[in-house]
Amino acid sequence: MSIPSLAAFRDPTLARRLAATIAATIDPTRKYRFMEFCGGHTHAIFRYGLAQLLPPQVQFIHGPGCPICVLPISRLDHAIALATQHEITLCSYGDALRVPASHRRSLLTAKADGADIRVIYSTQDAVQLARTQPERHIVLFAIGFETTTPPTAVALHLARAEHLHNFSVFSNHVLTPAALRCILSAPAPQRLELDGILAPSHVSTIIGTQPYTFVAEEFQIPIVVAGFEPLDVLQSVLRLVQQCNRGICAVDNQYTRAVTAAGNRKAQALMASAFAIRPTFEWRGLGQLPQSGLKIAAEFAEFDAELRFSVTLNATKEVSGCACPDILRGIKQPPECQLFGKPCCPENPLGACMVSAEGACAAYWQYRTATRTTSLK
């Protein structure tokens, strides 16, 4: 089977044709409020000017689908404490270094003050450091949704198999269905009026479409698993509009070239072997969510940094005036934050949503001058 080129999913003629079909399909007397859960979709919508292609009845609401953004300040404080209170090497993905923690501290400022903090590109980089520096303890600052959890599980299995006693993991992996349930079940006035959801793509390659059935069955909201390219997003919007018009609430899979109903069983088994579900875990903007986070399984307790290293933590302090929590819930748009652009910008980020490559504020800032003709020419 031949695989279409990437350009085929960005064809401007097809994009405009799809947009015209959506415009002809909508009911002009109603609104269609669709939340894109994933930050990758948010950036695609802005990068390709998709909102400008669509009729005003179709509104995008940005969700919490950025693992860096939803990481609470308390966990960043904990990571900084690990790096500064113990003689360890903390390994982190690059985005996490710039996210402000309490008192305008960050992993980057801790590194500047002398803490041994390294940027890595994969969990295997951290494992390799443990192999080559047996005299140094390596802590992997593990962050992410279900997409990045299996590689952390592989690292834990390798550490145990190779007896890398100088390796451990500070787990901050979280589960997306719990966040969806929180948003949909929020009490008034925080409850959003949603007509459909664009489910995350990369996450769905791991967990499949089955975990989203509660959205359609319990909350009576249609949900479509959408790919990241502009034609993917537009086709998924069309499918949501069609469901809304017909009064249907179902789980639909537009991203069939990568996602199945069952997902990646091997990756799921890896996750189950190395992690256990926490009774509760904090998300920035969403609070403590039950059954929403993963801790190191008991069989790998030796490699659990939280058990291995005690830390002293001060009271968490949020950035005054930052609207990241409301933006992550879809209650506010980035320009409604009093700090957006003045003084919060990519060069001086005051909130996580401006730091991450998938953050809504970063998308607004990067593509704030985008027009209908900017990207799809």
N, C-alpha and C positions, 0 to 999 in steps of 0.2 A: 504494500500500500504506500503510495507516494504521500509525502507530508508537504502541505502548502508552505511556501516561504512566508516569513514574517510580514513581508510587504503586503501579502494577500489579505491579512487581517487588519491592514491600515489603509485599504483602498478608499480614497476620498469619494469616488463616484458611488461605490456601494454604501458608504457611510451616509451620504446625503439621501440616497434612495431609501435606506432604512429609516432615517429621520423623517422623511416624507410619509412613509408608511405609518409611523407612530403618530404623526400629526393627523393623518386621515382616520386613525383608529380611535383616538381619544374621544371621550365625551366632553365637549367644550364647556359644559355646565358644572364640571366637578374638578377637583384637584387630585393629583396622584403623587403622594408623598412617599418616596422610596429611600430607605436608608441603605447606603453601601457600608457594610460592616468593616471592610478591609481598607486600610490606608493605601494599598496599591491601586484600588479602584478610584479612590479620591484623586490620586495623582493622575491617573489616566483621564478622568473626567476633565481636569483642568488643563492638562498638557495638550489634549486634542480638542479643546473647546467644545466638548459634547453638550454641556448645558446650553450653550448658545445655539446649537443646532436644533434643540428640541423646543416644542411649544411651551409657553409659560405655565401651563397646567401641570407639567411634569417638574417636580421639585426634588432635588437631591438633599438628603440629610446625612451628615457625616457621622459615622459611628466610632466605636472605640478600638478599631482593628489595627492598632499599632502596639506591639509588645513593649517597645521602649516607653511609649507614652503612658501606658496603663500601669507601669511599674510604680508603686507608691514611693514617696520620699523616704519612708522608714526603711525600705529595703536598700535604697541607695546609701542611706546613712550607715546601714549594717555593712555594706560592701566596703565603704570607706574605712570603717572601724577595723574590719579584717585586715585591710592593707596597711593601716597605720599603727595598730596596736600589737601586731604580731610580725615576726620575721618571716614573711611569706612573699611569694610572687603571685599577684592577682592578675589573671588573664581575662580580658574583656573584649567584646566586640566594640568597634570604634565609636558608634553612636552613643553608647552608654557613658562614655567618658565625659561628654559635655553636658549631660543633663544636670540641672541644678538640684542639689540636695538641700538640707537645712543650712541656714546661715550663709547662703550663696556659695557653699562648698560644692565641689564636684570631684569625681575621680581624677579629672585633669589637674585641678589645683592640688589634690593630694599627691599626684605624681610630681608636680613641680616642687612640692615641699620635700621630696625625697623618697616617697613610697615607691616600691618596686611594682609598677603596674604596666602590663604589656598589652598591646593591641594584637588580637589574633583574628584570623579569617575563618577558622574552623576549629572544632573541638580537638581535632587531631594535632593542631599546633600546640595546644596545652599538654596533651599526652606526650608529645615529642620533647617538650621542655622537661617534663618529669623524668623521661628516659635519660636525657643528656645531662641533667643537673641533679643527680641523686642526693646531693647535700642540701638542696633547696626544696622547700615545700611549695608546691604549685596548687593554687586554688582557681578553679574554673568558675567564673561568674556566669552562670547559665541562665539565659533569658529567652523567652519566646513562647509562642503558641505550640500547638501540636506539630507544626511543621519542623521546628528545630529541636524537638524533644528526642526523637530517635537518635540523632548524632550524639547527644549527650549520653544516652543509654549505651551506645557503642563504646564511648570513652570509659564509662564505668566498667563495662565488661572487660575491656582491654586492661585497665588498671588492675583489676582483680586477677586476670589470667597471668599478667606479667609481674605480679607482686610489686606494683608501684606504690609502696607505702607512703611516698611523699606526694601523693596526688589526692585531691578531694574536690568536691563540687558544692558550690553554694547555689542551690536550686531555686529558681524563680519562674519555672515553667507554669503556664496557666492554660485553662481549658475554655474554649470559646463558647460552647453551648450554654454554660452557666452565665456568661455575660449577656448573651442574647435573652435568656430567661429573665434576668434582672431588669433589663431595659423594658421588656414587654410587660412585666408585672409591677412596674414602679407605681406607687400611689400618686394620685393627683396632688399637686399640680405638676409633678415631674414626669408624669406619663406622657409619652409622645403619641400623637395621632399618626399612625403609620398605615399605609396602604399596601406596602410590600417591602421585601428585603432582598438585597443582592448579597448572597452568602459568599464568604471568602473562598478564594480559589485554591491557594497553596494548602491551607488547612484541610480543605475537602479532599485533596489527593491522599491525605493520610486517613482521615476519619470517615470519608465517604459522605453520602447524602442522607443516610438513615438517621443520624443524630438530630436532624433538623425537623423531623416529623412533628414534634411537639409544637413548633411554630404554627404550622397549618392546622393541626388538630385542636390544640388547646386555645390558641389565641386567634384562630381564624384569620390568619394573615398569609398571603401567598409568598413563597420564597423561591428564588432562582439562584442556583450556583452558577456564577458567571466567570468567564475568563477575563484576563486583564487587558486585552487589546481593544481598541475602540469599537470594532465590529462586534466583539463579544459583548461589550457593555450595552451597545445599542440593541442588539438582538435580545439580550436579557430584559432590557426595559420594555421592549415590545411584548415579550412573553408575560411580564408582570401586568402590563396594561390590559392584555387580552384576558388574563385571569380576573382582574378587577371588573372588567366589563361583563363578564359572564357570571360573576358571583362565585367564582371557584377559589378555593384555598388549598393549594397542593405544593409539594416539593418538586421542583423542576430542575433538570440538570442540563444547562446549556453547554457546559465545559466537558463534553463527553470525550474529547480527545485526551483528557488527563484524569478525569474523576469517574468513579464507579459508585454504585450504591453501597457496596461493602467497604470501599477504601482499600488501603494497603495493609493487608493482614499481617505481613511480616513486620512492618514498622509498628503496628499496634501491639504485637507480641513483645517486641523489644521494649516498648514503653512500659507494658505491664510487668515485665521481668525486673526492671530496674527502679521503678517508681511506685509510690502509693499515693492515693488521693488524700489531701489534707482535709480535715473537717471544715475548715474555713480558710480563706486567704484574702488579703486586702488588694483591691484594684484602685488605682487612682481614679477618682471621680465616681466610682461605683460603690465604694466601701467594702465591707467584709462580705464576701460571697461564699455561701456554702458549697462544698464539693467542687471548688473552682481552681485549686492549685495542686501541684505535685511536689511531694517530698521524696527524698531518697528512701528506697525500700529498706526494710530491716536487714535483708541479706547483704546489703552494701553499706551498712552503718559505718564501717571503717573509713569510707570515703565521703562521709557527710560532713562538710565544713561547719555546719551549724552545731553539730555534736562535738566536733573536734576542737573548735576554738570558741571560747567564751569571749564576749565583747562587752564593753561598757557603752551604753547609748544614752544620749541626752534626749530631751523632749523634741519631737519632730516639729519643724517650723516650715509652714507653707510660704511660698512667695506671695507677698501681699499684692492683691489686685489681679493676680493671674487667674484667667477664666478657663484654664485647661480642664478642670473637672467638669464644668458645664459643657464644654466643647466635646469632650469624650462621650457625654451622654446624648449629644445631639440637641441639647437645649439652646445652645448659643452657636453662632457662626464666628469664626476667628476675628473678623473686623469689629465684632461687638465687644471684644476684650479691650479694656481701657489701655492695656500695655502694648497691643498689637502695632508694630511699626514704630512705636515711640514709647519706650525705648527698646521693646522686644523685637529683635530681628535675628536672622541667622548668624550675624557676626557677634551679637550680644543676646543670646537666648535666655529668657527668664523663665520659660516653661518648656516642658518636655515636648509639647506639640510643635514647637518651633525648631527643635533640635533634630528629631528623627527624619530620615528620608521618607518615611511614610506618614508623618504627622500632618494633620489638616492645616495648621498654621503655616508650616513650611510650604505646603502646596499652594495656599492662597498667596503667600509672598512670592514664590518663584514664578507663578503663572498669573499674577494679578493683572497684567496688561493683556492677557490672552483675549482674542476676539474670534469671531466665527471663522475667519480666514487664516488664523495664525498657524495652525498645525496641519489641518487637512486640506492640502492644496493639490 
